[in-house]
Amino acid sequence: PGGPRCAARSLSRAPRTRTAGDFCLRSSDCAAGLCCARHFWSKICKPVLREGQVCTRHRRKGAHGLEIFQRCQCAEGLACRLQRDHVRYCVVNTRGGT
């Protein structure tokens, strides 16, 4: 009976209590302050990024390519901006958009 399909089905019905490092299918599976992001060939709950943390500009849906270590988006009120050192960081969003 069990099998992978049953495990995936029960995961999708799980309450939103998964913590950092727990397997997930989508961000709604994860607790507040976490997102569901790729880690190797599975997806786990990871913390959203805080001010000053390195970030990755998210591409259009489906354009992730071979990115096996995804980062969450910046926390609310922050934006992922390219800085002088040519690295993107989460900074306070002073403009509209991300």
Secondary structure, DSSP 8 states (H G I E B T S, - for coil): --HHHHHHHHHHHS-S-B-TT-B-SSGGGB-TTEEEEEETTEEEEEE-B-TTSB-----STT--TT--B----B-TTEEEEE-TTS-EEEEE--SS--
